[in-house]
Amino acid sequence: EILMTQSPATLSVSPGERATLSCRASQSVSSNLAWYQQKPGQAPRLLIYGSSSRATGIPARFSGSGSGTEFTLTISSLQSEDFAAYYCQQYNDWPPEHTFGQGTKLEIK
Amino acid sequence: QVQLVESGGGVVQPGGSLRLSCTASAFSFTTYGMHWVRQAPGKGLEWVAFTRYDGNTKYYADSVKGRFTISRDNSKNTLYLQMNSLRAADTAVYYCAKDAEGLDAAFFFDSWGQGTLVTVSS
């Protein structure tokens, strides 16, 4: 059973600054890691897959990195529309006991 | 542009049943695996079930195994989730989500519906 742990639970950052969100897997998931953004009242949106590939239409300020058990989502210069919840998801082990991390809420400082 | 529209949510008593539907358009539904993912109020995302593009392979989360059944009608471009023996813990917004890869599923989700709320309460 692979557990996904995201940190921090809440991150406060000022607009224009860089945000760094972390996701850790309890065992290796290779590069089979996706990131999603979810705004209040909306469905999640795919941002990153394969650890570092941006999904269609995702701005270049979003970048992903990592492999194995340690992953990072970086937002280089925060825009007002980026304040949201972010979830990582492993898809290396299927069907999973758990596939999503618990989420990081990115809030305005 | 891919469109997924869920319906069928509502209020149901514990032990009751409900069937959710998800109507798909603007992509080749018959060649993609499909998922249900849910989100309890104020909580994170939980994957629920998957069906392969042809309906021949299905997977379920342990939390719903034996109670929920995923199915699809490719002639109607529609995905279903039959939910039986519902519990309070099943209260959530239920999203249908399209697998990112055709035929051989990748098990991540590149398009989501807007969700339908299921409330299990007496």
Interface residues (C-beta under 8 A of the other chain):
Chain A: N32 A34 Y36 Q38 Q42 A43 P44 R45 L46 Y49 A55 T56 Y87 Q89 Y91 W94 P95 P96 E97 T99 F100 G101 Q102 G103
Chain B: V37 G44 L45 E46 W47 F50 Y59 Y60 A61 D62 Y95 A100 A106 F107 F108 F109 D110 S111 W112 G113 Q114 G115
